[in-house]
Amino acid sequence: MVDLLAVFIVFVFLAAGSVAFLACILVPPGRKYALSTALWFATWGPCCAVLPIMALLGMVADNLVLQETHMHWKNASELFAIVGRAWIIVGGIVTCGLASFAAWLHQALIHRTTFLLFRLYATFVVAGIGAVLSLFSFWFAMNWDRFSRVWWLAAPVVPALIVVFGATAYRHARALRGSAPANFTWITPDEFAGPVQSHD
């Protein structure tokens, strides 16, 4: 049960990252931040999946300690509630900091890779975003009464979106990272821009 909950939490944040990616794509100034924004949301998934598992293990450990030591705390439930809220707050702050650092580092690195390497990376990542969105639509169709009997109609959507998203990212890769960095870079402007004959 716990493992299914963890998978569900990770998938929810992957879906949120995919939606955030699309939102950034729809706003031209935000396109160069689309991949990092998706990563910011995706980082929350495993972190939020680990937090309840660790909290559950902590509750089990606390109960074992109370049983083994035969201690009876009058306000034990209140104490556990306070610790739980503190754990959620601290975990949220740490996760936000970790996700922000990961997104910042990602944004810096994608601006310091050659165009060919970035194009391949963007193609695979955006194809994965298409897979997440298609799986979400497939799940939605299976659980909606109107489409529950014809859920198989949504099955072709999964490979179709993967191909469309990947091909679009390959063609318009330049728009996903903006201009070349002005300093602290180890690639030349030509390596950043890529072949002149590649039209996006």
Buried (B, 14 or more C-beta within 10 A) or exposed (E): EEEEEBEEBBBBBBBBBBBBBBEBBEEEEBBBBBBBBBBBBBBBBBBBBBBBBEBEEBEEEBEEEEEEEEEEEEEEEEEBEEBBEEBBEEBBEEBBEBBEEBBEEBBEEBBBBBBEEBBBBBBEBBBBBBBBBBBBBBBEBEEEEEBEEEBEEBEEBBEEBBEBBBBBBBBBBBBBBBEBEEEEBEBEEEBBBBEEEBEE
